[in-house]
Amino acid sequence: MDKTIGAAYLRRLEDYLNGIAAAGTQVEVSGISPPDRDFGRLAEFRCAIHAIDAGIGAEEAGYDAVVMGHFQDPGLYELRSALRIPVVGAGEATLHTASQLGRRLGLVTLDRAFEVWHHEQAELYGLGRRIQGVVGMGCRPEDFNACFAGDAIARDQLLRDFTACAMPLVEAGADVIVPAGVLPGLLIGGEPGFVVGYAPVVNCAAVALKSAEMWVQLRALSGLEPSRGPSFALANERAKADFRQAAAHGLHSFNPTINGADQQ
C-alpha cells in the first residue's frame, strides 16, 4: 500500500500498532509507491528491493527494529544479513507462532496467486509439512479501504468472506487459521477470541509487533543477534552502498573503476 491508495489502511494499522505497543515503543508505518498491485513473483521482487532499501535507511536513522509488514516476507533474509538491529518478517513470525497453537495450519490469503508462494515460504521456515492448505479470498487490497475507513457493513462482509474461505480448511483438519496478510490480520485484530469453528485465528499484525519488541529486549539483554556465519553473514558497508545506489538510480547508474581508472 502507499499513502494515497491505502491511506485509510496505513493510518488504521499505525494507530492499532501504537495502541497495543509496550510502554516506550513507538511504531511508524510506511508503504511503497506504487503499491503491490499486480500479484506475482516480479511484484514480490520489487517489494523486496523497497523493503531492503527502507530497512537499511531505518537502521541508519536510529530505529531499534524493522518489521517487514508484507506477509510474503520478500527479501527478509537479505535484509536480515544487512542490519545489526532485529529484522522481523510478519510471515515468518506468524507461522512459527501459529505452529505453537496447533499442529495443522490453514492459510487464508488475498488471492490464489500467493498459494504456491506460501507453500514455499512455509517450507523455507521448516513448516511445510504443517500446512493443511492455502486458500485465496479473491479480493484486492483496495477492497479493505472502506472497512478501515470505518464502514461497519464492509467490515462485516469481509469477516464473513474470510470465515467462508477458512471453514473448508478447518473441516479438512486445520486447527489454526493464519490470515496470510496484514490486511486480513488487521481486519480480525479488533475481534477478540475470533475463531473459525474450533480453530483460533492468529493476528499477524500483533504477532509481528510483539516479536519485534521481544527481539529488541533480548538484544539489549545479551547482545543476541542472528548467526553471522553462512546463514546471515553481515554485509559490509560497500555492499549496502552499492545496493542502495542501484535501488535509487537503477543498475545503469554505476561507473565502476579499478584503482581510479575506468574499467574496460
N, C-alpha and C positions, 0 to 999 in steps of 0.2 A: 504494500500500500504506500501511497505518497500522501503528502499533506493536503492535496487538492481532492483527489478522488476518494481517499479514505480518511478524510478529516474527522468524521464522527467516530470511526473505529479507533484511530490513533489517540484521540482525546479520551475516549472511554477506557482504552487499555491503560494509558498513563495514569488516569485517575484511579482506576481499580488497583493497579500495582502499588501505587503510593499509599492507597488506603489500607492495604494488607501488609505493607513492608514493616520490618522491625524498626524499633526506635533508632534513629540515626542513619537510616538508609533512605536515600533519595533516588528515584528512578527517572531516567529520561529516555523517552521512546523516539526513535527516528525510523523513517521508512526509506524507500528507494523510489526514484523517479526516472522513467515511468515505472509503474508498479508491475508485478508479475501478472501479466495479462494474457499470455499465451503459454498454456501449460505444456511442459515438455523438458527434455534434458538441456536444450540450449538455453531456455529461460532460467533453469536452475543454475546453470554455469554462470550466467550474468549475475544472478543473485549472489553467488559465491564471491565473485570479484568485488561487488559492492560491500558485502559483509566483511571481507578481509580488510579492505581499504579502510572502512569505517572503524573496525576494531583496532587497527594499528594507530589510527588517529585518536581513538578514545584513550588508549594507554598513554600516548604522548601528552594528552590533555589532563592526565591525572586521575582518571576513573579507576575504581577499585576492582571492577569486574566487567566482563562483556557477556551479554546473553544473546545468542542467536535466536531470535523470536520466530524464525521460519521453521516449522516443524521438520521439514526435509533435511535440515542441517547442511546445506551445500557449503563446502569449504570449511567445515568445522575442524577437521584435523589440521589443515593448513594454517588456519587462524590460531589454533592452539600451539602450533610449533613456532608462531611468530611473536607470541606475547609471554610475558612473565606473570601477568595478572591472570586470575581464573577466567576460563572461557567455557561457558555452559551452552550446550545445544538443547533447545526445548524438546526436540525429538528424543535425543539420547537420554536425557534426564527423566523424561516421562515414561519411556519404555522400561527403563530399569526400575522406576518407582512402581509402575503397574505390575511388574513381574513379582513384586513382593506382596501384592494383594490377591493374586490368583495365579493359576497355572497356565491358563489359556487366554490369550489376549485377542480381542476383536477391535479392529481399527476402522473408524468412520472418517473418511477424508472428503474433501470438497468434490473431487472429480475422479473418475476411473483412470484418468491419465497417470495418477500417482500410485496406482495399485502395485505395479512392478517395483517402483522406487521404494515403497515402504517395505516390501518383502526384502529387497536388497539391503535396505537400511537396518532392518532387524537382524539380518544375517551378519552384517558388519559389526553389530554390537553384541554378537553371540547369543541372540534371542530368536533366531529364525525358526526354530522348532517349536517355539511357544506361541506362534501366531496362528490363531484359528482361521482368520480370514480378514480381508480388507474390502470395504465397500465404499463407493462414492455417492455423495448426496446429489450429484448432478447440478451443482449450483456454482455461481461465480462469487468472488469476493464482494463485489458491489451489492449482491443480494442481501448482505448483512447490514448495509448502511442505515436503512430505516429502523432496524432493530436497535442499533447502537445510538441512533438519534432519539430514541425514546418511544418508538411505535410499539405498543404492547401487543397489538394484533400481529404484527410482523414477527415479533419475538416468539409468541405462542405458536405460530405456524412453523417457524424454523425448529422449535423444540419438538413439535410433532413429527416433522420430517426427519429429524435426527433419530428420534426413537423408532420410527418406522424402518429406517435403514439398519439400526443396531439390533433390533429384535431377532431377525433371522440368524445373526451371529450368535446370540445367546442361545437360541433354540438349537444351534449346531454344536454348542458346547463351550462357547466363550464365557468365562466367568468374570472378566474385567473388560470394560469398554474404554477405549482410548480415542478421544477426538484428535485425529491426526492433523492438527492445525490450530493455531492460536485463535483464529476466528471462531470456530465452534467451541474451543476451550473456554474462551471468554463468555460465549453465549450461555454455557451451563455454569459459569462461575458464580452467578447470583442465585443458584438453585441448590441450597444446602441439602446434602444427602441424596442427590439426584442418582437414580438407578434406572436401569432398563431390565425389567424382570428382577432377578436377584443380583445382577451384575453392577457393581459400582462404576461410576463414570469419573475418570480422572481429569481434573482440571489442569491442563498442561501449562497454562499461564502462571498459575500459582506455584506449581512444581518447579518451573524454571527459575522463578524469582527466589524461592526458598533454597533451591540448590545453590544458586549464586551466593546467597547470604552465608550458607554453610561453608562453602569453599573459601570465601573471604576470611571467615573466622578461623578456619583450620590453617590457612596460610599465615595468619597473624600469630597463631599459637606456636607453630612449629616450623614455619617456612616451607610447608609442604607444597610441592609443585608436581606437574606431570613428569614422567620419566624423560630425561634428556638424552636417553640412548636412542636406538633406532626408531622407536615409536614417534616421539615428538622432539627430535633434535632441534635445538633452538636456532632459528635463522639469524644470521648476522645482520648488521646494520646495512651493508651494501645490498644484500638480497632484498631487504624490506624497501630500501630506497628505489631499487630497480622496479620492484612490483608496483609501488605507488606511482612511479612515473608512467609506467605502462597503463595503469588504471586511469590516470588523469588525462593522459595525452595520446594514448594509443601506441601500438607496437612500433610505428614508424617514427616515434619521437626520439629514438635513441641515435646517438652518434658515437659509436664505440671507438675507443682509442687504445692503443697499446704503447706504453711508455711515451705518451704525449703525441704520438703520430697517428694519423688516421689509419684505421685498419683496412687493408686492401682485400 
